[in-house]
Structure formats: C-alpha cells, structure tokens
Amino acid sequence: MRAHSHSWQGTFLVSYCALAWQIYIDYFYI
C-alpha cells in the first residue's frame, strides 16, 4: 500500500540527515 510515495521520500531524507548528523558528531566530538 504505497499511496504516498512522497511521504516515503521525506522519511528517507529525515533518516539520512539523522545518520549524517550522527557521523558529524562522532567525527568532530571524539
């Protein structure tokens, strides 16, 4: 049931940003 594919893209973007932020923190705050 994939009626809102745009919503899925939004969720993926949020997850990607969260992961990128996690890596950013781990890299700069050792």
A tleap script that builds the chain and sets N, CA, C and O, in Angstrom:
source leaprc.protein.ff14SB
mol = sequence {
  NMET ARG ALA HIE SER HIE SER TRP GLN GLY
  THR PHE LEU VAL SER TYR CYS ALA LEU ALA
  TRP GLN ILE TYR ILE ASP TYR PHE TYR CILE
}
set mol.1.N position { 0.851 -1.202 0.000 }
set mol.1.CA position { 0.000 0.000 0.000 }
set mol.1.C position { 0.886 1.251 0.000 }
set mol.1.O position { 1.151 1.841 1.047 }
set mol.2.N position { 1.327 1.631 -1.170 }
set mol.2.CA position { 2.235 2.768 -1.270 }
set mol.2.C position { 1.521 3.938 -1.940 }
set mol.2.O position { 1.828 4.282 -3.082 }
set mol.3.N position { 0.588 4.541 -1.247 }
set mol.3.CA position { -0.198 5.624 -1.836 }
set mol.3.C position { 0.586 6.935 -1.809 }
set mol.3.O position { 0.507 7.741 -2.737 }
set mol.4.N position { 1.342 7.132 -0.732 }
set mol.4.CA position { 2.086 8.395 -0.608 }
set mol.4.C position { 3.580 8.113 -0.737 }
set mol.4.O position { 4.269 7.879 0.255 }
set mol.5.N position { 4.059 8.140 -1.959 }
set mol.5.CA position { 5.474 7.893 -2.180 }
set mol.5.C position { 6.300 9.103 -1.777 }
set mol.5.O position { 7.465 8.960 -1.405 }
set mol.6.N position { 5.720 10.279 -1.843 }
set mol.6.CA position { 6.442 11.492 -1.444 }
set mol.6.C position { 6.726 11.461 0.058 }
set mol.6.O position { 7.782 11.901 0.513 }
set mol.7.N position { 5.762 10.933 0.820 }
set mol.7.CA position { 5.936 10.821 2.271 }
set mol.7.C position { 7.095 9.878 2.574 }
set mol.7.O position { 7.870 10.108 3.503 }
set mol.8.N position { 7.205 8.806 1.775 }
set mol.8.CA position { 8.302 7.853 1.962 }
set mol.8.C position { 9.644 8.538 1.707 }
set mol.8.O position { 10.610 8.305 2.433 }
set mol.9.N position { 9.702 9.372 0.687 }
set mol.9.CA position { 10.940 10.091 0.383 }
set mol.9.C position { 11.298 11.022 1.531 }
set mol.9.O position { 12.471 11.173 1.873 }
set mol.10.N position { 10.284 11.647 2.127 }
set mol.10.CA position { 10.516 12.551 3.253 }
set mol.10.C position { 11.097 11.790 4.434 }
set mol.10.O position { 12.024 12.263 5.093 }
set mol.11.N position { 10.550 10.613 4.696 }
set mol.11.CA position { 11.037 9.795 5.808 }
set mol.11.C position { 12.477 9.365 5.557 }
set mol.11.O position { 13.300 9.369 6.472 }
set mol.12.N position { 12.776 8.997 4.326 }
set mol.12.CA position { 14.132 8.582 3.969 }
set mol.12.C position { 15.104 9.748 4.146 }
set mol.12.O position { 16.223 9.562 4.624 }
set mol.13.N position { 14.673 10.946 3.761 }
set mol.13.CA position { 15.518 12.128 3.882 }
set mol.13.C position { 15.817 12.418 5.345 }
set mol.13.O position { 16.950 12.741 5.701 }
set mol.14.N position { 14.803 12.303 6.189 }
set mol.14.CA position { 14.982 12.533 7.627 }
set mol.14.C position { 15.968 11.519 8.205 }
set mol.14.O position { 16.843 11.872 8.995 }
set mol.15.N position { 15.819 10.260 7.804 }
set mol.15.CA position { 16.714 9.211 8.297 }
set mol.15.C position { 18.146 9.477 7.841 }
set mol.15.O position { 19.088 9.286 8.611 }
set mol.16.N position { 18.312 9.913 6.604 }
set mol.16.CA position { 19.629 10.206 6.058 }
set mol.16.C position { 20.275 11.371 6.796 }
set mol.16.O position { 21.466 11.333 7.108 }
set mol.17.N position { 19.484 12.408 7.075 }
set mol.17.CA position { 20.004 13.573 7.798 }
set mol.17.C position { 20.410 13.181 9.215 }
set mol.17.O position { 21.434 13.638 9.724 }
set mol.18.N position { 19.600 12.329 9.850 }
set mol.18.CA position { 19.911 11.879 11.204 }
set mol.18.C position { 21.225 11.094 11.211 }
set mol.18.O position { 22.060 11.281 12.096 }
set mol.19.N position { 21.401 10.227 10.232 }
set mol.19.CA position { 22.620 9.435 10.131 }
set mol.19.C position { 23.830 10.339 9.876 }
set mol.19.O position { 24.881 10.169 10.492 }
set mol.20.N position { 23.671 11.297 8.965 }
set mol.20.CA position { 24.751 12.228 8.650 }
set mol.20.C position { 25.129 13.045 9.887 }
set mol.20.O position { 26.310 13.285 10.139 }
set mol.21.N position { 24.125 13.473 10.657 }
set mol.21.CA position { 24.376 14.250 11.877 }
set mol.21.C position { 25.127 13.396 12.894 }
set mol.21.O position { 26.027 13.886 13.577 }
set mol.22.N position { 24.758 12.121 12.994 }
set mol.22.CA position { 25.413 11.205 13.928 }
set mol.22.C position { 26.895 11.067 13.574 }
set mol.22.O position { 27.760 11.103 14.449 }
set mol.23.N position { 27.172 10.912 12.289 }
set mol.23.CA position { 28.552 10.789 11.818 }
set mol.23.C position { 29.304 12.095 12.067 }
set mol.23.O position { 30.472 12.078 12.456 }
set mol.24.N position { 28.636 13.223 11.845 }
set mol.24.CA position { 29.238 14.535 12.064 }
set mol.24.C position { 29.656 14.693 13.521 }
set mol.24.O position { 30.762 15.150 13.810 }
set mol.25.N position { 28.762 14.310 14.443 }
set mol.25.CA position { 29.055 14.400 15.875 }
set mol.25.C position { 30.216 13.475 16.239 }
set mol.25.O position { 31.133 13.873 16.957 }
set mol.26.N position { 30.169 12.248 15.741 }
set mol.26.CA position { 31.221 11.280 16.058 }
set mol.26.C position { 32.571 11.740 15.518 }
set mol.26.O position { 33.608 11.456 16.117 }
set mol.27.N position { 32.564 12.445 14.396 }
set mol.27.CA position { 33.814 12.856 13.771 }
set mol.27.C position { 34.434 14.056 14.480 }
set mol.27.O position { 35.646 14.099 14.691 }
set mol.28.N position { 33.599 15.032 14.849 }
set mol.28.CA position { 34.123 16.262 15.434 }
set mol.28.C position { 34.207 16.234 16.955 }
set mol.28.O position { 34.969 16.995 17.551 }
set mol.29.N position { 33.428 15.360 17.582 }
set mol.29.CA position { 33.472 15.270 19.047 }
set mol.29.C position { 34.008 13.903 19.457 }
set mol.29.O position { 33.253 13.008 19.836 }
set mol.30.N position { 35.315 13.767 19.374 }
set mol.30.CA position { 35.943 12.481 19.663 }
set mol.30.C position { 36.147 12.345 21.177 }
set mol.30.O position { 36.665 11.329 21.642 }
savepdb mol mol.pdb
quit
